[in-house]
């Protein structure tokens, strides 16, 4: 077999993963020109890039960040990289994920535009959650995301009261089905679409955890998004330790920009992953950053390597 460039190896592996061709071995690094050598080592026969080696962090990936890549394609790339989950993906893709030996770490629900901070939005959110919880229970998915929605003039006290009361109405069903609701905190400082959410009510990790404490159920915890926490608070490792009993899921992204989690941004991800290991965290870490380079699979492989501590 002739030597393959990294891009040719990727194309060959993608075809193999999709059942379109046989898996091909990558060329030795010594056979490649400097410009064609893999960006990330070690080389995997599955992707030509990195594959999870340590596995102490259960890694996942969120498809929306990789648009316009079709979700099915990302599922196959995730399996080739050694991910254990693809998350926040349409349930129609769940059978493929299971077939490839992965799980769905967390399911989507009603979206962040509406939530439990406003009583008039409860019915719609509860109906969507009930439907998704039913699907999760049938498929063995253990978590589902939920949101506060926007403040729109609410005081902290009003929003807190509404959140607790509204979530308490759906929680008995979640408890019965053994599915955990994960309230996501989002930053309200960045006014760029999908990078920040001005006026979002649960823009404080402390406020979000206090809502969970007031509810008092093991089936209501937080989605600890490292990107959003850094923007609103900083002191991220201290907050991981402080709120360890309430963290049910984790997301990544680089600050600023919500891009790669490498050395181009201010968060140091290996120590963050080690902090999760140190508190005994057994959940998943979902890669939810927006790649800036054309080769999105290479970008994802780099993020996976960084978190594979």
Secondary structure, 3 states (H helix, E strand, C coil): CCCCCHHHHHHHHHHHHCCCCCCCCCCCHHHCCHHHCCCCCCCCCCCCCCCCCCCCCEEEEEHHHHCCCCHHHHHHHHHHHCCCECECCCHHHHHHHHHCCCECCCECCCCCCCCCCCHHHHHHHHHHHHHHHHHHHHHCCCEEEECCCECCCCCHHHHHHHHHHHHHHHHHHHHHHCCEEEEECCCCCCCCCCCCCCCECCCCHHHHHHHHHHHCCCCEEEEEEHHHHHHHCCCHHHHHHHCHHHEEEEEECCCCCCCCCCCCCCCCHHHHHHHHHHCCCCCEEEECCCCCCCCHHHHHHHHHHHHCC
